[in-house]
Amino acid sequence: MLPDQSDQSDSQQTSPDDLRGLEVFNTSTPPKNTSTPPKNTSTPPKNTSTPPKNTSTPPKNTSTLPNSLSSEIQFGSRPPPTRQRLLIMSDCSKLDKVKTFLQSYITTDPKERVKYYDVWAEKYEEDMSVAAYSAPTLAVNCLLSNFPGSREAALVLDVACGSGLVSKLMSELGFRHFVGVDGSKGMLEQAAKTGLYQDLRLALLGTQPLPAQADMFDVVIMVGALRIGFAPVSVVRELCHATKPGGLVCMTRIDYTESGYDYKADLERELQLMEEEGLWTRIDTEETDKYMLDVYTDNVKHGIYRAGRVYLYKKSLR
Ligand SMILES: C[S@@+](CC[C@H](N)C(=O)[O-])C[C@H]1O[C@@H](n2cnc3c(N)ncnc32)[C@H](O)[C@@H]1O
């Protein structure tokens, strides 16, 4: 059950006006129109019940489809493909493209990483939807189950905001004030198009400091960027630093061991250490075995997912 929205938070709410004092790091893409309400997401899905006109012709070039799924579309003497089968085919072919794209960009260098996000930015959301990326939803659900304050008044720092998926979800649930940070200019340009952010800041975390004032944000959320070659573990201290006393920090991590480096172990050591130092308290963690399809390897052909975790911390009152 979701908590009620009455203001029982022991964190102080920040008015958007308080943001004026913030230093803005190289903000090359300010939001175009921050007053635009989020897009109407209530549009009903298109009618999928109408059969396609030409169902008798099998698609050409099915050889690039992932094996497990392409077996679905070896028609042979079976009846012609249904609408559903055609949808599966188009998803397979998209998934294959996403896999090929991501596998061509394996890097442990965050500078290189954000360059490929620049290239990917325009298609990022579509591709991640094909990859069944669930981290933003998991994180926002976990946050909401534990957020006691006024959503409308809360100031949210969306770190590694990408194209704005997390803030879009949060805005649909009543949050109104967002500041975004990302290392990719291309992704920030996409985020600006949402019209949700009152400020967008370009910073390569780990190399540059998190561009956020201390003790400022009611919620700091970082989804999809705690991983080798993305943001280093040290960034979690900066997330805590930017949060108001009593405010919440929500983070996700995908299960992935690359180049023999156990990011998960390092991250969990740091989170624990910060708790022992009295900086924050863990209030929730959620495991998922379906963080996203494993598009980074050929596992995706077998419909195998990567697992992951959501962490939620409350900053100490001092
Ligand atoms: C998987 S996307 C997640 C975006 C968004 N939070 C979401 O869930 O859709 C990872 C994002 O982290 C950003 N990123 C990766 N490493 C970074 C770093 N060191 N500093 C800043 N941003 C980084 C990328 O540019 C990209 O936008």
PDBQT file of the ligand as one rigid body, heavy atoms in Angstrom, charges set to zero:
ROOT
HETATM    1  C1  LIG A 401      21.349   3.167 -18.022  1.00  0.00    +0.000 C 
HETATM    2  S1  LIG A 401      21.307   4.923 -18.189  1.00  0.00    +0.000 S 
HETATM    3  C2  LIG A 401      20.177   5.341 -16.907  1.00  0.00    +0.000 C 
HETATM    4  C3  LIG A 401      19.440   6.603 -17.209  1.00  0.00    +0.000 C 
HETATM    5  C4  LIG A 401      18.199   6.811 -16.347  1.00  0.00    +0.000 C 
HETATM    6  N1  LIG A 401      18.540   6.975 -14.962  1.00  0.00    +0.000 N 
HETATM    7  C5  LIG A 401      17.275   5.645 -16.562  1.00  0.00    +0.000 C 
HETATM    8  O1  LIG A 401      17.112   4.839 -15.617  1.00  0.00    +0.000 OA
HETATM    9  O2  LIG A 401      16.721   5.528 -17.665  1.00  0.00    +0.000 OA
HETATM   10  C6  LIG A 401      22.853   5.408 -17.496  1.00  0.00    +0.000 C 
HETATM   11  C7  LIG A 401      23.072   6.911 -17.524  1.00  0.00    +0.000 C 
HETATM   12  O3  LIG A 401      24.221   7.179 -16.718  1.00  0.00    +0.000 OA
HETATM   13  C8  LIG A 401      24.986   8.165 -17.370  1.00  0.00    +0.000 C 
HETATM   14  N2  LIG A 401      26.353   7.987 -16.879  1.00  0.00    +0.000 N 
HETATM   15  C9  LIG A 401      27.130   6.885 -16.964  1.00  0.00    +0.000 A 
HETATM   16  N3  LIG A 401      28.310   7.088 -16.342  1.00  0.00    +0.000 NA
HETATM   17  C10 LIG A 401      28.256   8.353 -15.857  1.00  0.00    +0.000 A 
HETATM   18  C11 LIG A 401      29.164   9.151 -15.111  1.00  0.00    +0.000 A 
HETATM   19  N4  LIG A 401      30.361   8.702 -14.721  1.00  0.00    +0.000 N 
HETATM   20  N5  LIG A 401      28.788  10.414 -14.793  1.00  0.00    +0.000 NA
HETATM   21  C12 LIG A 401      27.576  10.894 -15.162  1.00  0.00    +0.000 A 
HETATM   22  N6  LIG A 401      26.680  10.176 -15.843  1.00  0.00    +0.000 NA
HETATM   23  C13 LIG A 401      27.013   8.927 -16.199  1.00  0.00    +0.000 A 
HETATM   24  C14 LIG A 401      24.822   7.888 -18.843  1.00  0.00    +0.000 C 
HETATM   25  O4  LIG A 401      25.118   9.020 -19.628  1.00  0.00    +0.000 OA
HETATM   26  C15 LIG A 401      23.374   7.480 -18.907  1.00  0.00    +0.000 C 
HETATM   27  O5  LIG A 401      22.537   8.573 -19.149  1.00  0.00    +0.000 OA
ENDROOT
TORSDOF 0
